Amino acid sequence: MEVGGKLAVNRLLLSAALFEIRCPFAYTNGNGDYAVDGEQRNCGLELMAGGYVV
């Protein structure tokens, strides 16, 4: 899931995005076996600015 936006001001490009990624939590247990247990959730905010500042 992601939501964001972009804004261009003269020669400057600004963007921002909020995101959340959910996937099964996988690992190797003590016996060396591959196991899946629970859910991994990554949430964040991404900001970017590019262009020329005059």
N, C-alpha and C positions, 0 to 999 in steps of 0.2 A: 504494500500500500504506500503510495507516495502522493504528495500534493506540493505544488510549488508555483513559482511565477518568475517572470523575467521583465526587466525594465531597461529600456535604452534611453539614455539622456545624452544628447550630442554624440560624443565619441566614447562614452562610458556605458558598458553593459553590466548590469547588476542582476543576480539571480539568487533565489533562496528556495530551499526545499526541505520539507519535513518528511521523514520516512519511518516505516516500521516493517521489518522483515521477520517472519516466523517460519521456522523449519524444525524438523525433528532433531533432538539432541543425540548425536551418535558418538561413540567412544570405543576404545579397546579396554576390556575389563582385565582383571588380574590373571585370568587364564589365557589371555591373548586372543580371546574371541571378540568379534565385532558385536556391539550391542547398541540398541536404541532405547532411550529412556527419557521421557519428558519432552520438553519443547525448548528450543533456543529462541530468544527474542532479542533482536537488535533494533534500537530506536536511535534516531539522530536528527541533526539539523545540519544542512550543508549550505554554506554561503560562498558566493563567488563574485569577484569584481574584476573586470578586464577592460582594457582600452587605454585611452590617453587622458590623463588629468592635466588640464591646462590652467 
